[in-house]
Amino acid sequence: MFVILEPVSGTPEENLERARMEITRVLNFRGSVTDVKAEGTRIIVQFEINPKWDLPMSEKVKCLKEWIPAKTRNTFRVLSVSEENRN
């Protein structure tokens, strides 16, 4: 899955590690970050969903699409949470 973020301040390159830490914090047991990269004015965070999370896949995706924007702190604007990279 992918989260596309826009930093509130600074450049995407300056905020890559902060984005990794923030999404790792928000995901907690639900998944793990596998890649973080800057593209233009955005940061794309790729993550895998934890297969041991005891919900059907459709429910996991639905939950994460609601959870990530709600729990991400004010350092980033969450532009999208999707199963594919649609920047």
N, C-alpha and C positions, 0 to 999 in steps of 0.2 A: 504494500500500500504506500501511498505518497501523501505528504503534507506539504503544501506550498505556502511559504511564509514570506512576509515582507517585514524587514526590520523597521521599527519606529524611528530609530536613530542609527547613524553610522551606515557603512556599506555592507552589503551581503558578505563579502570576503572577511570583513572584520568580525562578523557575527556567526560564523560557521560553527565554532565550538560551543558558543552559547546556545545556538539552535539545537545542536545535538543534545546538550545537557537538559534543555527545557523539554524537548519531546521525550527524552528518556524518563524524566521526572513525571511527566503527564501519563505516559504509557504504564509505568510501574510494572506490574506483573502481566499486563495485557499484551506486551510485545517488546521488541528490541529494535533499535536503530541499526540499520545495515549500511547506510550511505548518506552523506550530506554534501551537497554541492551548491555553488552559487551559479545562477544563470540570470544575467542582466540585473534587474533590481530585486530579484527574488532568491529565496533559498528553498531548495527542494530536499526534503528529508524523506528517505525511503526507509520503511520499517517492515518487519515481519510480525505477524500476529502469533502469539503464543499458542501452539496447538494444544496445550494442556488446559487452556482456559475453557471451562466447562459450559459452553454455549454453542448452539448451531452457528455455522459460519455467517449466515445472513444476519443473525442477531449481533454477532461480534462487530461486523462492519457497520451496522446501524448505530450501535452503541459508540463506536469510535468516532463516527462522523458527528455525533452530538457532543461527546466527551471532550475531544481535543480542542475545539474552539472555545468551549466553556471554561476549560481549566488552564489554557495557555495564558501566562501572565502578560502584562501590558508591554513587554519588550518587543513583541511581534504581533502583527495582524495575520490571522489565519485566513488565507484566500480560498483554500479548498482542501478537502480531505477526500481522496479517491482511491480506487483500486488500481488506477493506471495514471501515469504521468501526463496530465493534460495542462501544461503551462501554456 
